[in-house]
Amino acid sequence: MKFAWRVILLIGALLTVFFWIIGNVLSDQYFITQWLEWMPTLFVLAMLTFTSLVLACMRAWKQLILSVCLCAAISMWYSMYENKLFAQCDGSSELTMVAWTMSHPKKDFSKESAEFIVNLDADITLLSHGWYVRGEEEINEWLGDSGKKLVRFPFTVLTKVPPVEIKPLIASDSIHIVSFTFDTTKELGRNTVLWAVDFPSSLSRSRYAVAMSSKRLLSEIEWSVPDIVAGDFNMTTDSASIHYLFPQLRDASQLGGCGIMASYPRVLPLLLIDHTLVCESLDVKAYKLLDPNHGRHRVQWIEFKRNP
């Protein structure tokens, strides 16, 4: 009986690891593997830790060695690749940016949100659904006469660098993309094109289908190539959907990330679904996820520099 429980426990742990690997390898290019990709690594580690403890109590040393080795390998993946727990952010930047998905009762925390934004003092602040906070007097004082407040679809951009053009690209089937062009000649030597994105969060929708639909809609209009794409993707790191939609762009969290690279849910962050993608001509000196102490998403803080 004891042997049977050992086998059942070990098989359960191995299947969990197997499905987790399948999700990471195949990503969200298929609807079924999309669910496996969303399996939090911390859940897999918790399963392996529990299995190891039980096997140790049962004195099943051979099975214990296997479980501990798997736990150690996935812990390294979690600490060094999926997150950047041992990395140090540089901080010698020429342009700073904040991206915050404000999917929470915005009116209740409007003043606190405004204080948080002002304290960060970024050159460009991108808010998704920042309806109430943009009206706070503290925001107006912070922007002053030279700062601008740009509003299109669900996006609010608070900028201290001069805006050049705003061009809505997609507003269809819960897919929103808006192109903002800024005069960053002083900071980066040329204009910068920022795409703000907000993709559907419905669990019943295929992420790859969303990416295909977005690419089809973009193929029907004219647009400037983005230097930065930021917002609520509702897709995980290394998502096949993101690579399909923006094949030339790189994930800022992998270039300059330090600390926990998970933005949702805020209290116990398990997944990185808010992203910033950058072109080859930009270098990411720092990428952090900050806790605003309210809301459901952590806030992206990015520092850019020209890539020599």
QUIKACOR-V199400 format. One line per field, one symbol per residue. ss: DSSP state (a for helix, b for strand, c for the rest). burial: 1 if it has 24 or more other C-alpha atoms within 12 Angstrom, else 0. Layout:
# QUIKACOR-V199400
ss: ???
burial: ???
This chain:
# QUIKACOR-V199400
ss: caaaaaaaaaaaaaaaaaaaaaaaaaccccaaaaaaacccaaaaaaaaaaaaaaaaacccaaaaaaaaaaaaaaaaaaaaaacbccccccccccbbbbbbbccccccccaaaaaaaaaaacccbbbbbccccaaacaaaaaaaccccbbbbbccbbbbbcccbbbbbbbbbbccbbbbbbbbccaaaacccbbbbbbbccccccccaaaaaaaaaaaaaccccccccbbbbbcccccccaaaaaaccccbbaaaaabcbccccbccccccbccbbbbbcccbbbbbbbbbccccccbcbbbbbbbbcc
burial: 00000100110011011011101101111100111111111101101110111110000100110011011001100110111100101000111111111111010001011101110101111111111111010010011000011111111111111110011111100011111111110001001111111111000011111110111001000000011111111111111111111100111111111111111111001111111111100111111111110111111111111100
